[in-house]
Amino acid sequence: MRRPSLRAAAATAAVSAMALTLAGCASGQAQVASGSPTDPGTIGLALPTTESARWISDGQNMVKQFQVLGYKTDLEYAQNDVQKQVGQVGAMIQHHVRALVIGSIDGTALKADLAQAKAAGIPVIAYDRLIRGSGDVDYYATFDNFKVGVLQGTALADAIGLKSATKAAPKRIELFAGSADDNNATFFFNGAMSVLKPYLDSGALVVPSGQMEFLPVTTKAWDGKVAGARMETLLAGPDAAVTLDGVLSPYDGISRAILTSLQAHGYGKGGKALPAVTGQDAELDSVKLVNTGGQSSTIYKDTRELAKVAVEMTDKLLNGEKPDINDTKTYDNGVKVVPTFLLQPVLVTKANLQTVLIGGGYYKASDLG
């Protein structure tokens, strides 16, 4: 018998809750009450880390929404340890989960596990990060990651007044990218560079370090400490004799580390303005900085909606239906083009922060302090 959709089930969650007994274990599992006519089984959720607030929210949102539909969940975080995640996914397969939703650390490292999942009839949803090198990925749920980069590049260009810059009076920035083993990092960087490259080519924009290709500017594991150390090196070297106007940063945790390094080198005081610094994920600590002018922008990706897409994809697959998709061309993982549902990111600056994040219910006004 076909169970109700997530939206229909959510509408009757209060009634459904009486039929469910929730197990308060660390992995966020739920158990269907003993009176249920069917047990839809367990969904394996493998996510990269709890060091980023957004991944904690992603996990919580998916657990709640799967529970509304009656599924158990096995939620595991690998703390950015690739082999740990490989082991977690393998264990989920051995425990006969009905489906896997994976936010991968290294999208190329799961090939053997996914082959086992395929052999066992376990569908795989790539969650926000494309799993590469495997033909056993069924669907992909994510945001328009190239557009994320376009928004970041545009926000930086606007914040530093790049349109009025000239070769005789150029603007100066440094570039940072995400982790090289994360497919999204390439999309973010390429999207931003599609905006910035014409200015670089004309000489109106200068990168003092000369580091303008993807690999030299990547940040292993999206680690703020790694980014902060690189910023320190730049400020003590090629940027020592110049004043930076901006820094392209792909993620809020990296942005905050960059800002700390900049402030340690005199920016933000004594008449030396902080450079414009972009970001992503609308993490609360960075939203506070955007609100006070410390960070120039962030990108808001409503992970509640992303969780809903992944949950509905999974539920439809398990009930013999075709999931909704809106992109069948973009996400080639090296073996196949993975059918994808893309959500739209939103640029957040001080000007629209209240409307987008507070008015949209993502944060409360009191959260800003």
N, C-alpha and C positions, 0 to 999 in steps of 0.2 A: 504493500500500500504506500503510495507517495505521501511523504510527510509535507507539512506546510512549508512555504518559503520562509526565509529569515525574517522578512518584513511581517508576514502574517504571524509567525511564531512570536516575534517580539511584541506584537499587539496583544497577545494573550499570555505574556510571560508571567504575570501574577498568578494565573491559574496553573500554568505549567510548573511553576515553582513548587506547588503543592505535590506534584507527582515526581519530583526529583529530590534525591538526597545528595548534597554536595560534600565531597571529601576534601577537607582542608589541608591537603598535602602540599609540599613545597613545589611540586610540578604543576599545581593548578588543575588537578584532575577532577572530573565530575562523574558520579555514578548514577545510572538510570535506576529509579526505584524498582523494587522487586515486583511491582504490579504491572510494569510496562509490557505491552504485547510484543514489542520488538526491542532489540538492543542494537542500535546502529553502529556500535563499535567505537574504537579509539582512533583519533587523528594525531599523528606525530608532528609536532611543531619544533623545528630545529632553527634556532636564531643565534646570531653571532656573539652578542655580548650584553652584559648588564651595565657596562661602563658608559653607555649612551642612554639618556633618558628615553629617547624615541623608541629604542628596541624594547625597553620594558613596557612602554605603552602598547606597542604592537602586540606583544605577547598577551598582555592582559585583555586587550580588545578582542583578539581572536578566541581566547579561552572562553570569554563571556558569550560571544556570539555562537560558537560551536555548542556550548552548553544549552543555549536557548533551543537549539535543534535536537537536543538529546544526546549528543556525542560525548564520549569521554575525551580527554585530551592528555597528551604527554608532552609537556613543554620543557625544552632543554636549551640552556645557553652554554656556549663553548668558550666564552671569554677570549675570543679571537685566536684560539688555538685550533689550527686546521685539523690536526690529527685527532684532537678531542672531538671535533664535530663529526669527522668521518666515523669515529667509534660510536657516537650517539646515534647517528642515522642508521648504522649497521645494527645496533641493538633494537631500534624501533622496528626494523624489518624483521628481525628474529622474533620479536614479540607480536608480530602479525597485526600491525596497525593497518587500518583500512586505506589510509592515504597519508602522504607526506607533504607538508608545507615547509619549504626550506628557504631561509634567508642565509645564503652561503657566505662563508668567509673567503674561501678561494674557490671560485666557480669552476675550476678545472679539476679539483681534487676528489670529486664525488662520483666519478665515472663508474668505478667498480660497484659501489653501493647501489647506484641507480640501475645498473644492469640487473642486480639481484632483485630490486624492487619491481622492475618490469617482469622478470620471470615469475614473481610471486603475485602478479596482478595488482600491484599497489600503484595507483596514479601519483604523479609528482607535480606539485605546483611550485614554481620558482617565485619567491616572495621578495619583491623590490630589487633583488640582485639576480641578474641572469646567470644561470648555471651553464657553463660553457663546456664544450668538448663531449657532450653526451646527446644521443638521440632519444634518450629515455625521459626527457622532460616533456610533460604534456601541455602545460600552459604556464603563462607568466603574468603576474599581477604587479603593476608598478606605476610610477608616475612618468610623465613625458620628460625623460632625463635630459635630452638635448635642450628642451625648452628651459629646464632649470638653469642650464649653463647660459643660455641666451639672456634670461632674466638677470643672472648674476653679472654678466658682462655689461648689459645695458644699465643696471643699477650703478655699477662702478663708473662707467662712462659719464652718467648724469651727475653723480656725486662729485666728481673731480672737474667737471666742466670741460670734458674732452672735446666737445664739438667746436669750442672756440680756441683750442690749442693749435699751435703751428710748429713747424720744424725749428723755427727760430726761438720759440718759447714753448718747449714741449712739456708734457706732464710725465711724471716718473712713477712707475709702479713696480712691484714684484709679484710673481705668479706662484701660487700654490695649487696643487692638485691632490686628489685623494689617493687611496692605496692602489698600487698598480695591479694587484690581483683581483680588484673589484671592477667588473665591467662598467658599472655606472660611472666610475671616476673618469673614464675616457669620454663618455657622453657629456658629462658636466664640463670638462675641459674644452672639448671641441665646440660645444655650444657657446661658451664664453669667448673662445678665440674667434669664432665666426663674427662676433661683434668687434673685438679689439684689434684683430689683425690688420684691417685697412688702415687704422691709425698707426700701428707699428710700421707698416710698409711706407707710409707717408712721412714718417719721422716725427709726427705730432705726439707720439707716445713712445717712451723709452723705458726699457727694462735695464737698469744699471748693471745687474749681474750678468746680463746676456743669456740667462737661463730661460729660454722660451719654448723649449720642446717638452713634451709630456713627461718622459721618464725622469729627467733631472729635477723636476719640481714636485714629484709625487711624495706622499707622506705615508710611510708604512703603517698599516693597520689603522689608518685615520687617527693616529696618536697625536694628541696635542703636544706632548712632550717632545716628540720628534720634530714637529713643526716649529715649536718655540726655539729649539736648539738651532734649527736651520735659519730662522729669522735672526737669532743672535749672531750667527756666523756672517750673514749678509750685512747686518748693521755695523759689524766690526770690520768688514772688508769693503766690498764694492759700494755699499750704501753709506759709508762713513762720511764721505765728502759731499753728499747730496741730501736734499730734503725730499722725502717720498710724499707723493700725493695720494697714493692708494695701494691696497694689497688685494689681489684676487684670492679669496679663500673659499673653498668649496663646502665647508661644514663648520657649524658653530663652535664645536669643541676645538677645532684648529684656530678659528678666529680669535677666541678668547686668549689662547696661548700667544698668538701673534701680537695681540694688543698688549699683553703683559710685557713682552720683549720690547715693543715700541716705547712703552712708558718708562721702562728701565733705561732707555737711551734718550730720555728727555722730551719725547713727544707728549703732548697734552698738557704742557706747563711752560711757563716763561714765554708765552706768545708763540710757541711752536705747536701748531695744531696737530691733532692726531690725524693720520691718513684715513681716508675712507676704507673700511674693511667690510667685505661682503660675508655671507654665511649661508647656512641651510639647516633646516629642521625645526626652526622656531623653538629651540630649547629655552626654558624659562630664564636661565641666567643670561642668555644672549638677548632675549626679548627685553629684559630689564635694561641691558646696555643700549639697545636700539631706542628704547623709550627715553633714556637720558642723553642720547647722542654719542655714546662711546663706540658703538658698532653701527655702521651706516645702514645695514639692511640684513635681512635673512629671508629665506624661502620657506614658506609655510606649505607643508604637505599634510593634509588631514589624514592621519594614519587610521582614524576611526573608519573612514570610508575605504581605505585600502584593505583593512581587515575585513570589512563587509564584502568587498569584491572577492577576496581570496576564499572566504567562507562559502559564499554562494557558488563560486567556481567548483569548489570541492564537493559541495552537496549535490550539485547538478550532475557531476561526473559519477558520483556514487549511486545516483538514481537513474542512470541511463539517459540523461539529458545532455544537450550540448551547451557548454558555458557561453556566456556573452563575451564577445571580443570586439575590439575596434581597431586592431592593427595586425596585419598578416604579412608585413614586408620588412619591418625595421630590425627585428631582433634575431639576427642570425648568430647562433652560438658556435659556429664552426662545423656543425654536423647537420643542423636543420634550422629553419626559421620557426621560432617558437610562437604559436598563436598567443596574442597578448591583449590585455585590457589596460589601457592607459588612462590615468587620472591626471587632472591639470594642476600644476603647482601655482602658487600665488606669491608674488613679491610683497614683502612687508617692510615698510619704512616707518619712521615716527609718524608720518602723515596719516597712514591708514591703519596703524596698529590697533587702535581702539575698536575700529569698525570690524576688522577682519578677525582678530583673535579674541577680543572680549565680547563683541556683539555676536560672534559666531559660536560662543560658548566653549571655546577651546581652553581659555583661561578665565579666571575671575579678576575683576579689577583689583581686588585685595591681594592677588598673587604678585602684583607688580611692586608691592611694598609702599 
